[in-house]
Amino acid sequence: MTTDTPAEIQARYTAMLMAVSPARRLEMACGMFTTAKALALAGIRLERGRRSAAEEREALFLRFYGQDFSADETRKILAHLRNHKPQTDPADGATS
């Protein structure tokens, strides 16, 4: 992988991450995903206005994973999202 980060800085960053407990690293990763999800949803709402929770779940899926699945898999996943009722708003990060 090509990077513009000097090797010394990359090594320091890696050492800092490895000094943190695995539980804390997981907590950090979850927090970053929650933030990314909220930012993506804000962008979707800015582009399209506020939609139903199901439509927002679909838009978030397509924004994050739209290129990762075949057309058939995407259709199946979107159908599941339409039929699955989460317990909270999609931006809350605590959907089921």
Beta strands, then each sheet from edge to edge (+ up, - down):
end
